[in-house]
Amino acid sequence: MTTPGEEAPVTSDFVRSYVITGGRSLPSSDELALHTLVTLAPERTLPLGAGPEVRAIWELCAGGYLSVAEVAGHLGLPVGVARLLLTDLSEQGHLLRRAEPPRAQNVDRATLEKVLHGLQSLIG
């Protein structure tokens, strides 16, 4: 309950996301895929007036490459919101982006058997 003149706390994640993004539309998934890896560019400083979410991204990405999905998960933000914040930092030159790792190729059975036999001979 609130007293007269007191505002009720806002708990909606939708409103929070709207505030974080400044009401801007979210970027398409083609622009920054979930598995795209991001990290801080060398010798960059935190942008002036950075919000708490950007500060959290800054600290996370300072440790090395993380995927867009990992950043969103660590921050507890919707993926679209994290993608928008990461896109902003990337466009400002603060982040390095790395394309997704290539998909694993199927290896023929004979090669796998050679590896297995080689390991067995090493182990005993």
Buried (B, 14 or more C-beta within 10 A) or exposed (E): EEEEEEEEEEEEEEEBBEEBBEEEEBBEEEEBBBEBBBBBBEEBEEBEEBEEBBEBBBEBBEEEBBBBBBBBEBBEBBBBBBBBBBBBBBEEEBBBBEEEEEEEEEEEEEEEEEEEEEEEEEEE
